[in-house]
Amino acid sequence: MPEKKLVLLGGGHSHILLLKKLGMRPVSGLITSLVTPDATMIYTGMLPGYIMGNYDQDNIQVDLVKLANYAKSAIIFDSVKSLNLLEKSLGLEERGPLSFDILSIDIGINYSLPKIKGFAKYGVPVKPFKEFLSSWKTYLNGLESRSHVATIALIGGGAAGCELALAMNIKLRNIGYEPIITLIDREIIASNLPLGARKKLVSYLKLNNIIFKENSQISHISNKKVHFVSGEEIGSDFIVSTAGGRPHAWLANTKLRLENGFIETSQKLQSISHNFVFASGDCATIKNYPRQKAGVFAVRAAPTLYKNLGKYLNSKELINFTPQKRFLQALTLENRNALVFRGENSIKGYIPWVYKDFVDRSFVKKFSIRASMNSDNSNLHSEAQQPLCGACGAKVGNNVLERVLRKLPTSAPGMINKIGDDAAILKMDGSLKVLTTDHLRKFCEDPWKMARITAIHSLGDIWAMGAEPESVLSHITIPEGSTVFQETYLTEIMDAANEVFLTEGASIVGGHTTKGIELVIGFTILGSVTTRPVSTNEALPSDKVILTKPIGVGTILAGEMQGLSRGVWIKRAHDWMMLSQGKIAKIIREKATAMTDITGFGLAGHLMKICQDSNLAARLYIDELPILEGAVELTELGVRSTLFEENRDNNPGVKFSTAQSKWPLLFDPQTSGGLLASIPEKDVKAVLSKLKNQGFSCAIVGELISGKPGIEAV
């Protein structure tokens, strides 16, 4: 069957259930990508419980990276800005167009209030949840410097606003504050609830001293004040909106048929206007089935969406989804107290809370993926058991390389440095050139990201030598597939790589492409030395050692393969790997006495190279090392990249204490790692200041001293 590319836009309820199903029962011929700005999805039903303190954040969120890995789906961290239905492509904020054969949209609704003057500056929408929770934490942390009274205004007196008001009230009381919380609505509070449930909820709100501002129209918002059309105003330290749920504006600029701004679909969850587009959840409206916006419909629609995508792919008749008219709803009132209702029937108390807590926890638990990416065994920790790592974790060890390199000549015509250095420095027509090559095995499902990381990784040796890249040859192996698949796949790779190289002043001038079992991307780069080449043999005693990126990449990627790395850790590791160091290198090379980039042999191996070539010892400040989030936690679980043991065994001159929790990261292979440079002590502050002024991260992680080549981690 010819491959078809399915793009899932949004990490909503339907899509997470769809991904789980695709992991359990893959659809033959379907190549899936998930587009979402976040690595996690926060489950709405448990948010009030989290605000109260009943749950921690891990309890209420779904790890989208683990879920995508389970489904063998690429995950693309980006936001959409446009949709071209004629060309079947999405315009994204951070990268080039993403093509698709089938598009499924599950992006929820927008909770910002652009029509209220001042809200964008002084207010906080409850969605996106990530930004809201960050603002809430900032507000709580700032309470210590304020009076004993905490004032909050909640715009939107529907069920969500009522739940949030009660949750905030309990949280603030529990930490010793006297809250004044005002619920504001154009209509009456909880008007969308059945009468019986509304009476119980309103009674409970009043019992907790929540203030009502009903039938009220807001004119504008200023700093810590909400102003009404009537001329009245109220003070508030924290202004939140749960109202204004509206469709995403960019949908209006597409050719999709919309109903009041929402995507209109048939009962098959298929766009009325474009049959290759599916939509579910709050962003969609099923024709002839008007329903309120609620997560239950997205959850119930997921099995139909899964079946219909498979049927569409195989040109079979699609099935209908009929949303129910009435459904069970549950609201958290306080710790161990909830209101459950369906139609006019409602019940409040401890038993409803037990029911709600069980349902919520069970839903999130469905997505607790712990399986390895490459094995059914989820308990893989040692190299003997785990599969070979990708990226730099798959490099051949230094011992093997050294034994082979000894059989080669020590130099070559026109080469002014020795074989085995980061790159070859060649004298050509009176000028100095730098020649290097590198490649990476697949470690993620997104070919665009793989290409960008590999390009930046391959440029590392050019930058470390103090050179400027000029010309590039690509060498790429792509998985077998149809000609359409090959063209699409290769286009994504070349677009990403070309963007990186052009930005750095280089051009791809040729290369070689072949088909194979898995994706492998590599680049050979020729650069020119504009000032002086920087090597690893001119470091001086008392030089400070600086590092431009955190370490821990190999551990994070190994943990991902074992199903142990959190999605947010993986996303941040990818973000660092995609960070170019061209501008950083230009600043450092002005003062560097020695420089290299940290790749497969880890921080210890590459620093030892400087020590050996410069005949110096190094003192490494282990507590000053920048570490990727999650890397230390994983090392404490025994997670190691497959190159770890050889890196450790090859560096007996590295002295450290096993009591130091960070020690394994000294031997962790890095992919697209930071630049490691020695800077004279008199120049280091100026270099760091210049880097900081241009927005770059850098840390002093050690110093070079006279002595036998070796490293002491202190």
C-alpha positions in Angstrom: 0.0 0.0 0.0 1.4 3.5 -0.8 2.3 5.5 2.2 0.0 8.3 3.3 1.1 11.1 5.6 -1.2 11.9 8.4 -0.7 15.2 10.3 -2.4 15.5 13.7 -2.7 19.2 14.5 -3.1 19.7 18.3 -2.6 17.4 21.3 -6.2 17.4 22.4 -8.3 14.5 23.9 -9.2 12.9 20.6 -5.6 12.9 19.4 -4.0 11.5 22.5 -6.5 8.6 22.4 -5.9 8.2 18.7 -2.1 8.0 19.3 -2.6 5.4 22.0 -4.7 3.3 19.6 -2.1 3.7 16.8 0.6 2.5 19.2 -1.5 -0.6 20.1 -2.8 -1.3 16.5 -0.9 0.6 13.8 -2.6 1.4 10.6 -0.6 0.0 7.7 0.7 2.7 5.3 0.1 5.6 7.7 3.0 7.9 8.5 2.0 10.1 11.4 3.2 13.5 12.7 1.9 15.3 15.7 2.1 19.1 15.7 1.9 20.7 19.1 3.7 23.6 20.9 4.0 21.6 24.1 5.6 18.4 25.3 2.7 17.7 27.6 -1.1 18.0 27.7 -2.7 19.1 30.9 -6.0 17.2 31.6 -8.7 19.9 32.2 -10.7 17.8 34.7 -7.9 17.7 37.2 -6.7 21.3 37.0 -8.9 22.5 40.0 -7.5 19.6 42.1 -4.0 20.7 41.2 -4.7 24.3 42.1 -6.0 23.1 45.5 -3.0 20.9 46.1 -4.7 17.5 45.7 -2.4 16.5 42.8 1.1 17.4 41.7 1.7 18.4 38.1 2.8 14.9 37.0 -0.6 13.6 38.1 -2.6 15.8 35.7 -0.6 15.7 32.5 -0.1 13.4 29.6 3.5 13.1 28.2 3.0 13.7 24.5 6.6 12.7 23.5 6.3 9.3 25.1 2.9 8.9 23.5 4.2 9.9 20.1 7.2 7.5 20.5 4.8 4.7 21.4 2.8 5.4 18.2 6.0 5.7 16.1 4.9 9.2 15.3 7.1 12.2 14.8 6.4 15.1 17.2 6.9 18.6 15.9 7.0 21.4 18.5 5.4 24.3 16.7 2.3 26.3 16.2 0.3 26.7 13.0 -0.1 30.0 11.2 -1.8 29.0 8.0 -3.4 26.1 6.0 -3.0 25.6 2.3 -5.7 23.1 1.3 -4.8 23.2 -2.4 -1.2 22.2 -1.8 -2.1 20.2 1.4 0.4 21.9 3.6 0.5 23.6 7.0 2.4 26.9 7.5 4.2 26.7 10.8 5.8 29.4 12.9 9.3 28.0 13.3 9.9 25.9 10.2 8.9 25.5 6.6 5.6 24.2 5.3 4.6 20.7 6.5 2.9 18.6 3.8 0.2 16.0 4.5 -2.2 13.7 2.7 -4.7 13.6 5.6 -5.1 16.3 8.2 -6.8 15.8 11.6 -7.4 18.9 13.7 -8.0 18.9 17.5 -6.8 22.2 18.8 -9.5 23.2 21.3 -10.6 26.8 21.6 -9.0 30.2 22.3 -9.6 31.8 25.8 -8.0 35.1 25.2 -10.2 38.2 25.3 -9.0 40.6 22.6 -12.2 42.7 22.7 -11.6 43.8 26.3 -9.0 46.7 26.3 -6.1 46.0 28.5 -6.7 42.2 29.0 -3.7 41.2 26.9 -1.4 43.2 29.1 -3.0 42.7 32.6 -5.1 39.6 32.3 -4.3 35.9 32.1 -6.4 33.4 30.0 -6.9 30.0 31.6 -5.6 28.4 28.3 -3.0 27.6 27.3 -2.7 25.9 30.7 1.1 25.9 30.7 1.2 29.7 30.6 -1.7 30.0 33.1 0.0 27.7 35.6 3.3 29.6 35.2 1.4 32.9 36.0 -0.4 31.3 38.9 2.9 30.1 40.4 4.4 33.6 40.0 1.4 35.1 41.7 1.7 32.7 44.7 5.4 33.3 45.0 4.8 37.0 45.1 2.3 36.9 47.8 4.9 37.0 50.5 5.7 40.6 49.7 2.1 41.6 49.8 -0.5 42.1 52.5 -2.4 39.3 54.2 -5.3 39.8 51.7 -5.3 38.3 48.3 -7.6 39.6 45.6 -8.6 37.7 42.5 -11.1 38.5 39.7 -12.3 35.7 37.5 -14.0 36.7 34.2 -16.5 34.0 33.2 -19.0 32.5 35.7 -19.6 29.2 33.9 -18.8 25.9 35.4 -15.0 26.3 34.8 -14.9 29.7 36.4 -16.8 28.5 39.5 -14.5 25.5 39.9 -11.4 27.6 39.6 -12.8 30.2 42.1 -13.3 27.5 44.7 -9.9 25.9 44.0 -8.1 29.2 44.4 -10.0 30.1 47.5 -9.0 26.8 49.2 -5.4 27.1 48.1 -5.0 30.6 49.4 -6.7 29.8 52.7 -4.5 26.8 53.2 -1.3 28.9 52.9 -2.6 31.5 55.3 -4.2 34.2 53.2 -7.7 35.8 53.3 -8.8 35.7 49.7 -11.4 38.1 48.1 -12.5 36.3 44.9 -15.0 37.9 42.5 -16.8 36.0 39.7 -17.8 38.2 36.8 -20.3 37.3 34.2 -22.5 39.0 31.5 -25.3 36.8 32.7 -26.0 35.0 35.9 -23.4 32.7 37.5 -23.4 29.1 36.3 -26.2 29.8 33.8 -25.2 26.9 31.6 -25.9 24.3 34.3 -29.2 22.5 35.0 -31.3 24.2 37.7 -30.7 21.6 40.4 -26.9 21.5 39.9 -26.8 25.3 39.7 -28.5 25.8 43.0 -26.1 23.5 44.8 -23.1 25.1 43.2 -24.2 28.7 43.8 -25.0 27.8 47.4 -21.5 26.4 47.9 -19.9 29.4 46.2 -21.7 31.8 48.6 -20.8 29.6 51.6 -17.2 30.1 50.6 -17.6 33.9 50.3 -17.1 34.1 46.6 -18.4 37.4 45.4 -20.8 37.6 42.4 -20.8 40.3 39.7 -23.7 39.2 37.5 -25.1 40.8 34.4 -22.0 43.0 34.3 -20.2 44.4 31.3 -16.5 45.0 31.5 -15.3 48.2 29.7 -11.5 47.8 30.2 -8.8 46.4 32.5 -5.9 48.4 33.9 -3.1 47.5 36.3 -4.8 45.5 39.2 -8.2 46.9 38.3 -11.3 45.7 36.4 -13.5 48.6 35.1 -17.2 48.2 34.2 -19.4 50.0 31.7 -21.5 51.2 34.7 -18.5 53.2 36.0 -17.8 50.8 38.9 -14.4 49.3 39.3 -12.9 46.5 41.5 -9.3 45.9 42.6 -7.6 42.6 41.8 -4.0 41.4 42.1 -4.7 38.5 39.7 -7.2 38.8 36.8 -8.1 35.5 35.0 -10.5 34.6 32.2 -12.3 31.4 31.7 -14.7 33.1 29.4 -14.5 34.1 25.8 -14.0 30.6 24.4 -13.8 31.3 20.7 -12.4 29.7 17.6 -8.8 30.2 16.6 -8.5 33.2 14.3 -6.4 31.5 11.6 -9.2 29.1 10.7 -11.1 32.1 9.2 -8.3 32.5 6.6 -8.7 28.9 5.3 -11.1 27.5 2.8 -12.6 25.1 5.3 -16.3 25.5 5.8 -16.9 27.0 9.3 -20.0 27.3 11.5 -19.6 30.4 13.7 -15.8 30.1 13.3 -15.6 26.4 14.2 -14.8 23.7 11.6 -18.1 22.2 10.3 -17.9 18.4 10.0 -20.2 15.5 9.1 -21.0 12.8 11.6 -18.0 11.0 10.1 -15.8 13.8 11.7 -14.9 14.8 8.2 -14.8 18.4 7.0 -18.0 19.2 5.1 -15.9 21.1 2.5 -12.7 18.9 2.3 -12.9 15.2 2.8 -9.2 14.8 3.6 -9.6 17.0 6.7 -10.9 15.6 9.9 -11.7 17.5 13.1 -12.9 16.8 16.6 -13.2 18.3 20.0 -14.0 21.9 20.8 -12.6 23.3 17.5 -15.3 21.5 15.5 -19.1 21.5 15.2 -20.9 18.4 13.8 -23.6 19.5 11.3 -27.1 19.2 12.7 -25.8 18.2 16.1 -25.2 21.5 18.1 -23.6 20.7 21.5 -21.9 22.6 24.2 -18.1 22.6 24.2 -17.0 19.8 26.5 -14.1 17.3 26.6 -16.4 14.4 26.8 -17.3 14.7 23.1 -13.6 14.7 22.1 -13.0 11.5 24.2 -16.1 9.7 22.8 -15.2 10.7 19.2 -11.7 9.2 19.3 -12.6 5.6 18.5 -14.6 6.8 15.5 -11.8 9.0 14.3 -9.4 6.0 14.5 -11.6 3.8 12.5 -12.5 6.4 9.9 -8.9 7.3 9.3 -8.1 3.7 8.5 -11.2 3.4 6.3 -10.4 6.6 4.5 -6.9 5.3 3.8 -8.4 2.1 2.3 -11.2 3.9 0.4 -13.9 2.2 2.5 -17.2 3.6 3.7 -16.8 5.7 6.9 -19.0 5.3 10.0 -21.0 7.9 11.9 -20.4 9.4 15.3 -23.5 10.6 17.2 -22.7 12.8 20.2 -25.1 12.2 23.1 -27.5 14.9 24.2 -26.9 14.4 27.9 -23.8 13.3 29.7 -22.5 13.0 33.2 -20.6 16.1 34.5 -18.5 16.4 37.6 -17.1 19.5 39.3 -14.6 19.6 42.1 -15.8 21.7 45.0 -13.0 21.1 47.6 -10.8 18.4 48.8 -12.9 15.2 48.9 -16.0 17.0 47.8 -17.5 17.1 44.3 -20.8 17.8 42.5 -21.9 15.2 40.0 -24.9 15.8 37.7 -26.7 14.7 34.6 -29.7 16.7 33.5 -31.7 17.6 36.5 -30.3 14.9 38.7 -27.4 15.9 40.9 -25.5 14.8 44.0 -22.9 16.5 46.1 -20.4 15.1 48.6 -17.6 12.6 49.3 -18.9 9.7 47.1 -19.1 11.9 44.0 -15.6 13.1 44.7 -14.4 9.4 44.9 -16.0 8.7 41.6 -14.6 11.8 39.9 -11.1 11.2 41.3 -11.2 7.6 40.1 -12.3 8.5 36.6 -9.8 11.4 36.3 -6.8 9.3 37.5 -7.8 6.4 35.3 -8.0 8.5 32.2 -4.5 10.0 32.7 -3.1 6.6 33.7 -4.0 5.3 30.3 -1.2 7.3 28.9 1.5 6.3 31.3 3.8 4.8 28.6 6.9 3.1 30.1 7.8 0.8 27.2 11.1 1.1 25.4 11.1 2.7 21.9 12.8 -0.4 20.6 11.9 -3.2 22.8 9.0 -4.7 24.8 11.3 -4.7 27.9 10.7 -1.5 29.9 13.4 -2.3 32.4 16.5 -1.8 30.3 19.4 -0.1 32.0 22.7 -1.7 31.0 24.5 -1.6 27.7 24.3 -5.4 27.5 20.5 -5.3 27.5 19.7 -2.0 25.7 19.7 -1.4 22.0 22.4 0.7 20.4 21.9 4.4 21.0 21.4 6.7 18.0 23.2 10.0 17.4 26.6 10.3 19.0 25.9 7.4 21.4 26.4 5.2 18.4 30.0 6.3 17.7 32.8 3.9 17.5 34.9 4.1 20.7 38.1 6.1 21.0 40.3 3.0 21.5 39.2 1.4 18.3 39.7 4.7 16.4 43.2 5.2 17.8 44.3 1.7 16.9 43.1 2.2 13.3 44.5 5.8 13.0 47.9 4.5 14.0 48.0 2.6 10.7 47.6 5.8 8.7 50.3 8.3 7.9 50.7 10.9 10.6 50.2 13.7 8.0 49.1 14.3 4.4 50.2 16.7 1.7 49.1 20.2 2.5 47.9 19.3 5.9 49.4 21.4 8.7 47.9 19.6 11.7 47.9 15.9 12.6 45.5 13.2 11.5 43.0 12.5 14.3 42.3 16.2 15.2 38.7 17.6 15.1 39.2 18.5 11.4 42.0 18.7 8.8 43.6 22.1 8.4 44.8 22.3 4.8 47.0 24.9 3.1 45.5 25.5 -0.3 46.7 28.3 -2.7 48.3 30.2 0.1 45.2 30.2 2.3 44.1 27.9 5.1 41.1 25.6 4.8 39.4 23.4 7.3 37.8 20.1 6.1 35.5 17.9 8.3 32.8 15.3 8.0 30.2 14.0 10.4 26.9 12.1 10.4 24.2 10.9 12.8 21.9 7.8 12.9 18.2 8.4 13.5 17.3 9.3 17.1 13.9 10.9 16.5 11.1 10.4 13.9 11.1 14.0 12.6 13.5 14.2 9.5 13.4 18.0 9.6 14.7 18.1 13.1 17.2 15.4 12.5 18.6 17.4 9.6 18.8 20.6 11.5 20.6 19.0 14.4 23.0 17.1 12.2 23.9 20.2 10.3 24.7 22.2 13.5 26.5 19.1 14.9 28.6 18.8 11.8 29.5 22.5 11.9 30.9 22.1 15.4 34.4 21.2 14.2 34.5 24.1 11.8 33.6 26.5 14.6 36.0 24.8 17.0 38.8 25.4 14.6 38.0 29.1 14.4 36.9 28.8 10.7 34.0 29.9 8.6 32.0 27.3 6.6 31.9 27.7 2.9 30.8 24.6 1.0 28.9 21.5 2.0 28.4 18.0 0.6 25.5 15.9 1.9 25.5 12.1 2.4 22.0 10.8 3.3 20.4 7.4 3.6 16.6 7.5 3.7 14.2 4.6 4.5 12.7 2.8 1.5 9.3 3.9 0.3 7.3 5.1 -2.6 8.8 7.8 -4.9 6.4 10.3 -3.4 7.5 9.4 0.1 11.2 9.6 -0.9 10.7 13.1 -2.4 8.7 14.4 0.6 11.1 12.9 3.1 14.2 14.2 1.3 12.7 17.6 0.8 12.2 18.1 4.5 15.8 17.1 5.2 17.3 19.4 2.6 15.1 22.3 3.4 16.2 22.2 7.1 19.8 21.6 6.3 19.9 24.3 3.6 18.4 26.8 6.0 21.1 26.1 8.6 24.0 26.3 6.2 22.8 29.4 4.4 22.4 31.2 7.7 26.0 30.3 8.6 27.3 31.5 5.2 27.7 28.1 3.5 26.1 26.4 0.5 25.3 22.8 -0.2 27.0 22.1 -3.5 26.4 18.3 -3.9 26.4 15.0 -2.2 25.1 11.5 -2.4 21.7 9.9 -1.4 20.8 6.3 -1.0 18.1 4.1 0.4 18.6 1.9 3.5 17.1 0.4 6.6 17.0 3.6 8.7 17.7 7.4 8.3 21.3 8.5 8.4 22.3 12.1 7.7 25.8 13.4 7.3 27.6 16.4 5.9 31.2 17.1 4.7 32.1 20.7 5.2 34.9 22.9 3.8 35.6 26.1 5.7 38.2 28.9 5.5 40.3 30.3 8.3 39.9 34.1 8.3 42.1 35.0 11.2 44.0 32.1 12.8 43.2 28.4 13.3 42.4 27.4 16.8 43.7 24.0 17.9 43.8 22.0 21.1 47.6 22.3 21.8 48.1 26.0 22.8 46.3 26.2 26.2 48.2 27.8 29.0 48.4 27.3 32.8 45.8 29.4 34.6 43.5 29.5 31.6 39.8 29.2 32.5 37.7 26.5 30.8 34.4 27.6 29.5 31.4 25.6 28.2 28.6 26.9 26.0 25.9 24.3 26.3 24.7 22.0 29.1 25.7 18.3 29.0 23.4 15.3 29.4 22.2 14.7 25.9 23.3 11.1 25.6 21.6 10.2 28.9 18.4 12.0 27.9 18.3 10.1 24.6 19.2 6.8 26.2 16.5 7.4 28.7 14.0 8.1 25.9 14.9 4.8 24.3 14.1 3.1 27.6 10.8 5.0 28.1 12.2 6.8 31.1 12.9 10.4 29.9 10.1 12.9 30.3 8.8 14.7 27.2 9.8 18.1 28.5 13.4 16.8 29.1 13.5 15.5 25.5 12.1 18.7 24.1 14.7 20.9 25.9 17.5 18.6 24.9 16.4 18.9 21.2 16.1 22.7 21.6 19.7 22.9 22.8 20.9 20.6 20.0 19.2 22.8 17.5 21.0 25.9 18.8 23.6 27.2 16.4 27.0 28.3 17.8 28.3 30.2 14.8 28.0 33.6 16.5 29.2 32.2 19.8 32.4 30.8 18.1 33.2 34.2 16.6 33.3 35.7 20.0 35.2 33.0 21.7 37.9 32.4 19.0 39.2 36.0 19.5 40.7 35.0 22.8 40.7 31.2 22.9 44.0 29.5 23.4 42.4 26.1 22.7 39.0 25.0 21.6 37.0 21.9 20.7 33.4 20.9 20.5 32.0 18.2 22.9 30.6 15.3 21.0 30.8 11.5 21.3 33.7 11.2 23.7 32.0 13.4 26.3 33.2 16.4 28.4 36.0 14.4 30.0 37.3 12.9 26.8 37.4 16.3 24.9 38.9 18.2 27.9 41.5 15.4 28.2 42.3 16.0 24.5 43.2 19.6 25.3 45.2 18.5 28.4 47.2 16.0 26.4 47.9 18.2 23.4 48.8 21.2 25.6 50.7 19.0 28.2 48.6 20.4 31.1 46.3 19.2 33.9 42.8 20.5 34.5 40.7 21.1 37.6 37.0 20.7 36.7 34.4 22.4 38.8 31.7 19.7 38.8 29.1 21.7 40.7 29.4 24.5 38.1 28.6 22.2 35.1 25.4 23.2 33.3 23.3 20.0 33.2 20.2 19.4 31.1 17.0 19.0 33.2 16.4 15.3 33.9 19.9 14.1 33.2 21.0 13.7 36.9 17.7 12.0 37.7 18.3 9.5 34.9 21.9 8.8 35.9 20.6 8.0 39.4 18.3 5.4 37.9 21.4 3.8 36.2 20.6 5.1 32.7 23.7 5.3 30.5 24.4 5.8 26.8 25.9 2.8 25.1 29.2 4.7 24.7 29.4 5.6 28.4 31.5 2.7 29.6 34.1 3.0 26.9 34.4 6.8 27.4 35.0 6.1 31.1 37.5 3.3 30.6 39.4 5.3 28.1 40.0 8.1 30.5 41.8 6.7 33.6 43.4 10.1 34.2 40.0 11.6 35.2 39.7 11.6 39.0 36.3 12.0 40.6 34.3 10.9 43.6 31.4 8.5 43.0 29.6 10.4 45.8 29.2 13.2 43.3 25.8 12.6 41.5 26.9 14.3 38.3 30.1 12.2 37.8 28.6 9.8 35.1 27.8 12.9 32.9 31.5 13.5 32.5 31.6 10.5 30.2 28.2 11.1 28.5 28.4 11.4 24.7 26.9 14.7 23.4 25.2 15.3 20.1 25.6 18.9 18.9 27.3 19.6 22.1 28.8 22.9 23.3 32.1 24.5 22.5 34.8 23.8 25.2 37.5 26.5 25.2 40.4 27.7 27.3 40.5 31.4 27.8 43.3 33.4 29.5 42.1 34.5 33.0 42.6 38.2 32.1 40.1 37.9 29.2 37.5 35.5 30.5 35.2 38.1 32.1 35.1 40.2 28.9 34.3 37.1 26.8 31.5 36.0 29.1 30.1 39.5 29.2 30.1 39.8 25.4 28.3 36.4 25.1 25.8 37.4 27.8 25.1 40.7 26.1 24.2 38.9 22.9 21.9 36.5 24.7 24.1 33.4 24.8 24.7 31.0 27.7 28.2 30.2 28.9 29.7 28.9 32.2 33.2 28.7 33.6 33.6 25.0 34.4 37.3 24.6 35.2 40.8 25.8 34.9 44.1 24.5 33.4 47.1 24.1 35.7 50.7 22.8 35.2 51.1 19.1 35.7 50.8 15.7 34.1 47.8 15.6 31.7 44.8 14.6 33.7 41.5 15.9 35.1 40.5 16.3 38.7 36.8 16.9 39.3 36.3 18.9 42.4 
